[in-house]
């Protein structure tokens, strides 16, 4: 028996756009009689997907690794739309469960990573005037090199100047 492609569209209501809500809708779609895994209540699982770019990027990465195409977007009415496409219909639910378990085991992987970019020690930042001066010098050197190459090229062909 060949597996068929599976495409699922999930629309999460405003205020209910977390991975936990998405999982419950996927579980109802695929396995309404099956046992629901027990996920402890965590802030990360309840966090809105529309507010967490780090979580969305991590979800994209995990789904891609497991052969599931994933797209999320905000709808004009405040709802969040999630689209899943996979060759194997079981991969959508299994990957979502895997991501949720990983969110509980490694929450730092899905939290916002806010690091201010600081200049390296020992390197002084240049003022705008200094940057302009250096750029002009580099430009003059490049023009000089181009002129030298043109002269050498004409001399190389046996022609005189």
Secondary structure as UniProt FT lines:
FT   STRAND          6..12
FT   TURN            14..15
FT   HELIX           19..30
FT   TURN            32..33
FT   HELIX           43..46
FT   HELIX           49..51
FT   HELIX           53..65
FT   TURN            66..67
FT   STRAND          68..74
FT   TURN            76..77
FT   STRAND          80..86
FT   HELIX           89..105
FT   HELIX           107..109
FT   TURN            121..122
FT   HELIX           128..156
FT   TURN            157..158
//
